[in-house]
Amino acid sequence: MLVTMLIALYATRLVLNGLGAVDYGIFNLVAGIVAMLSFLNSSMTLSTQRYMSFFLGSGNLLQLKKAFNSGIWLHLFISVIVVGLLELSGIYLFNHVLNIPAERLGAARVIFHFMTASAFFTIVSVPYDAMINTHENMLLLAVMGIVESVIKLGLAVSLAYLGGDKLVIYSAGLALLLVALLLFKWSYCTARYPESRISAKYFDRGLLREMFSYSGWAMVGASGVIAKTQGIAMVLNVFFGTVINAAFAIANQVNAQLSYFAVTMLQALNPQLVKSEGSGNRERMVMLSLMACKFAFYLLSFFAIPAIIEMPYILHIWLKNYPDHTVAFCRLIIAGSLVYQLSGGLQMAVQAVGRIKTFQLVLFSLLLLNIPGAYLLLRAGFPPAAVLTLSLLIECAIAAYRMLAAKRLTGIPMRSFMVNVVWHSLLPVSIAAGIALIPTYTMEEGFMRLLATGCLAVASLAVLIRFFGLSPYELQKLTDMVGKALAKITRKSPVLNAN
């Protein structure tokens, strides 16, 4: 995971230098629609995985086969609908909304079609991602992530040597990469997991309807995240042009890489959580969800504290030159991600129970407030950072709603969550952040100060979490998770033997 994160960050620098700020902003404005579909992909994967893990936890292998085959048909249907909607909306956006230089409008339309095709293959691959996650084959996911990152790095390096329209060529390369990944997942799952073989006899119309209903409501909430991110990007574009989109894209890239460990950890815990609910063990499911909140928040905090403090210097050594407002964007988006991680386990608990209709509608409505709010703030003359400050406040409101919904749907006591999760998470992180600030008052900006800030943040946070942040059960569970990960890594044939 660390290798993937470092490769992705270096590739971003190469792409920014290879394309230039304007083309990089255009790419992330247009292709960002599909980049956000990766979040939609994660949501759909969790939705499909919910059924697979549920049936695997209850020992019903026949229903597991039916869930996979129903998922294939479901996501073929969804992919066709999404592609159609993207192409139709693209006509209006390019003609009436997006602020793109006239000489780059043709290239922007071409990469939009490439990214729309990418969306199709991304969605079709969901059942295979869900199958891999259901079997908790995290090592395979890690290997695929590294390979994908290395290929993207190769594309980024090639920009310095390519002729022609680099923006179009780069976009085409990314689209072809998604096709190759889908073919690999199909071949691996077919060979490794018999229940993932497509067969008409396992098609279940009733289960398909149920999965369609659940996935549909799950997509509502995920679509809210996409609408929020792309809506903010478009509003910023209308007021400030494509260069501000480059700053916004860099900030989102930084946040995505810093959050990688936390997101992967949640991905690893989710199958266990759903299997517990499927086997009727609600108590263990609740305990795992609360633990997921703390673990994800802590993992992100290890990276977020030094990154927020030393962001100007980090961006300088990473990118050398970066657009205005990038520092503020990075800090605010990372802060919002911390708030999300602190309540993300509650959302997993609600999804495991399955009663998500009202929950997703409320999330969608709250997330959409970002778009009119952003427009009104910028129209009133506020700086671009005000938009992300509003987004942070809305994320706090969403976290509060997750807590209320989890209490109503799963029985998680609010007092227990506030004391055992929020208080025991914020206290060590706040103290560690205060300690990590010391070098900023005693040292000049530079590599040694960055190193001192990072070491103080990691060391103090590790000690505080060990003695004040974790219960004995959580400490034992963390030890077990680390041991399990190390055991998989040391196997002779790690990818083929991981389950």
Secondary structure as GFF3:
##gff-version 3
##sequence-region A 1 499
A	DSSP	alpha_helix	2	30	.	.	.	ID=ss1
A	DSSP	alpha_helix	32	58	.	.	.	ID=ss2
A	DSSP	alpha_helix	61	92	.	.	.	ID=ss3
A	DSSP	pi_helix	93	97	.	.	.	ID=ss4
A	DSSP	three_ten_helix	102	104	.	.	.	ID=ss5
A	DSSP	alpha_helix	105	124	.	.	.	ID=ss6
A	DSSP	alpha_helix	126	134	.	.	.	ID=ss7
A	DSSP	alpha_helix	138	158	.	.	.	ID=ss8
A	DSSP	alpha_helix	166	192	.	.	.	ID=ss9
A	DSSP	three_ten_helix	194	196	.	.	.	ID=ss10
A	DSSP	three_ten_helix	200	202	.	.	.	ID=ss11
A	DSSP	alpha_helix	205	240	.	.	.	ID=ss12
A	DSSP	alpha_helix	242	258	.	.	.	ID=ss13
A	DSSP	alpha_helix	260	278	.	.	.	ID=ss14
A	DSSP	alpha_helix	282	309	.	.	.	ID=ss15
A	DSSP	alpha_helix	311	319	.	.	.	ID=ss16
A	DSSP	alpha_helix	326	353	.	.	.	ID=ss17
A	DSSP	alpha_helix	357	368	.	.	.	ID=ss18
A	DSSP	alpha_helix	370	379	.	.	.	ID=ss19
A	DSSP	alpha_helix	385	410	.	.	.	ID=ss20
A	DSSP	alpha_helix	414	416	.	.	.	ID=ss21
A	DSSP	pi_helix	417	423	.	.	.	ID=ss22
A	DSSP	alpha_helix	424	436	.	.	.	ID=ss23
A	DSSP	alpha_helix	438	442	.	.	.	ID=ss24
A	DSSP	alpha_helix	447	464	.	.	.	ID=ss25
A	DSSP	pi_helix	465	469	.	.	.	ID=ss26
A	DSSP	alpha_helix	472	489	.	.	.	ID=ss27
A	DSSP	alpha_helix	494	497	.	.	.	ID=ss28
###
